[in-house]
Amino acid sequence: MVIVDLDTIRTALRSGILFLIAGQVVAMDSLSEHELSAVSGRDGVTINLQSDSSDLSNGIEISQISWATDQSSVVDSNTLFVDQIDIVPVGPLGGVATSPLDISVAIDAFTNTNSGRPSLAIDLFWERMRVSTGAIYMADDTSATFGRAAFDSNGRFVLKGDGGILNSTATDAGLLINLGSVDASDPAPSNWTINSPSQFYYAQNNIAGSSELVLDNLGFLFNMQQGAVGVDSDGIIVRSAPGSRTDFHLTFDILYDQSGSSPFEVTAEDLPVLHFGWRGGWENLLFQLQGKGAWPSEVHNQGLTASLGFDFADDYQVILGEAAGSKAYIELSAPESLLGSGLGSTSYSGKDFQIGYLTLDTLHASRGPGGICFGANTGDFGVNGAIGCVSGSGVVAAPEQVNIAPEDNAFALIARDWRLRGYSSEVVYRDEANGDVIDENWALIYTFGDLDANIYSYPQFGGGLYIDVVAALQTFGATDQERWQNGSHFMIGDTDNNLAIGLVGADLLFAANNMQVGLGNSGLSLDSPQARFQIRGMLGGGDIPNMAVPQSMAYVDINLESDRFVFGLEPAPLGQSYLGYSAFLSLTDLNVNNFSNQQGGAHGSDDGSYISLAEPSLDRLAVDFRLADLSGDIEIDNGMLDLRTSSETDHGRPELRISHTLKLGGAAVQPAGAAGDVFKVGRVEFGNRELGSIVVPAGQMNAALILKEQR
């Protein structure tokens, strides 16, 4: 339940309100664009809300919003609080406002020209404004907060009904959400533009000079022109009509403001980190929003759960590259479905992209939904409560339930059955400054058969957050074809010859306990006293897109357990453009129930941290070369991910350069500054027979990978 403290809303629009209602004489011109082309009526009501232009600091102030869940349960009732919500006009890049707060809504009744049914349309528009928060905290404890945030944007929301405003059986309803004035009129998504970019700011506390994470040049568009937007017995449903298309756009630049000298404002001191986004068409869209939480089998199940599924249109793209200014980026396009075409599924499970459910809930200590089943191979890896892991056919190793229970009042994000069964069959390099467009006819394949995760976040004293996370990315299926269609694959493909090579049918697990998420002097950091990372899969390849005859070289299984894990992302210095990274691992055998790998992979024994290369057959994985019982310290230093343009290289061709220094043992530097512990391989094995051990007192290796255009 959401509660708005109405008693403490300070004089709506602190001073003067202009409130205009026009009746039949007002024409809804804003509803005549192509997304509402079926609206034949033009008479309606327009409501306009403006603040007094004599004082542009005027706006709406709300003292507090609280979200309470499971109030019927004494042990599970919990509340999330957001203090001091301000809605005020703002200028571009967080600057001073030049116009007052201006919000307008137009409402019109009409007869839908396609369906012939009476309908209603709502068109809401607002000029650029800021929605900012004060402290965000749990359970009425203001000493520990998640931090504070602000969002600047203009926007438009249009809902065109069909047979009513929220008719779940409609076929010709429309929904438009546009933040940042995204223009998607060009047939090619590469040419879509953001005409009034939005910004999102996050700071971990209210102290002057606090570092900030910024999403700049942000644009969001969702435009479903034909389908259903309604309410049924399960909640809110949005469903596109068969054969129709939904335009989607979400792109942004990640910036880092180290000094925080200009709070919630984009300045020249904000360092570029990364440009990222999705854009293009969705088909066969199905979205549902329900009021249930992390306890769906019990009475106290309040929360918020969303489900989503869609197929990729031919022009759908993922973009990744340099942030700010004239960008150089990689465009992953021409999606190819692992499921084939023409399925036309009306459920979530038969689509290229699927979110089985994403749940937001507030939890008390020890009251989580249960662990994640890693390795069951059944397609149902999420474990609820006391239900254990049950193996399916063709399992790689004995399944294990990996769990970290909530340690305190937590804000929970629960993910189940997320699936990506499509990949990019075309990789295009674009350089806006030099005008370079390069397509080398190769594909980047990254899919996931099933993603399940439990993420619990806790507010930090003085501002910030800790998180507990268990996330598993898995493959399921008994046959090669099933494991391809429902698999997690990480491969590079040659589309001239329709061949690909990489890691096929992979399983990946990441678990971290009490991990601090920090914004510090050098960037974003993650620091955990207990962490585990495991990845396994078949190293091989074959024909794409079907992988009908897979070729296998070896089965790789790497399990790393650490009693100190630190990872950092660092922006480049002012005037440069690259993404820096660093890491530190203190390897050990955690030997903790429901956390560490006590199954030992195919060996059935606890080998702690290990690296294994096995026979390329799922029934002969015990025949392997293994480095077992790894211990000691590893540091990755001077990491750099640099997309260099043709004007930045000596050879006049663009290139992607990934480089770092790997340090082992005494050459590594611990987070506190001391020399690292000696790196050891406790046992070297072949076919489960011990051959000896390895000790590395200190060592260092410089590595660089460069990808560039062929000529």
Secondary structure, DSSP 8 states (H G I E B T S, - for coil): -EEE-GGG-BSSSSS-EEEEEEEEEEE-GGG-SGGGTTB---EEEEEEEEE-TT-TT--EEEEEEEEEE-TT-TTT-EEEEEEEEEEEE--GGG---SS--EEEEEEEEEEBTTT--EEEEEEEEEEEEEEE---EEETT-TTEE-BEEEEEEEEEEEEE-SSSSS-TT-SSEEEEEEES-EE--SSSGGG-EESS-EEEEEES-SSTT--EEEEEEEEEEEEEEEEEEEEETTEEEEEE-TT--EEEEEEEEEEEESS-SSTT---TTSEEEEEEEEEEEEEEEEEEEES--S-TTSS---SEEEEEEEEE-TT-EEEEE--SSS-EEEEEEEEEETT-S----SSSTTSSEEEEEEEEEEE-TT-----EEES--SS--B--TT------TT-SS--EEE-----SSEEEEEEEEEEE-EEEEEEEEEETTTTEEEE-SEEEEE-EEEEEEEEEEEEEETS-EEEEEEEEEE---SSHHHHHHT---EEEEETTTTEEEEEEEEEEEEEEEEEEEEE-SSSEEEEESEEEEEEEEEEEEEETTT-SS-EEEEEEEEEEEEEEEEEEEEE--TT---EEEEEEEEE-----TTTS--S-GGG-S--SSEEEEE-SSTT-TTSEEEEEEEEEEEEEEEEEEEEE-TTTSTTSS-EEEEEEEEEEETTSB-TTS-B---EEEEEEEETTEEEEEEEESEEEEEEEEEEE---
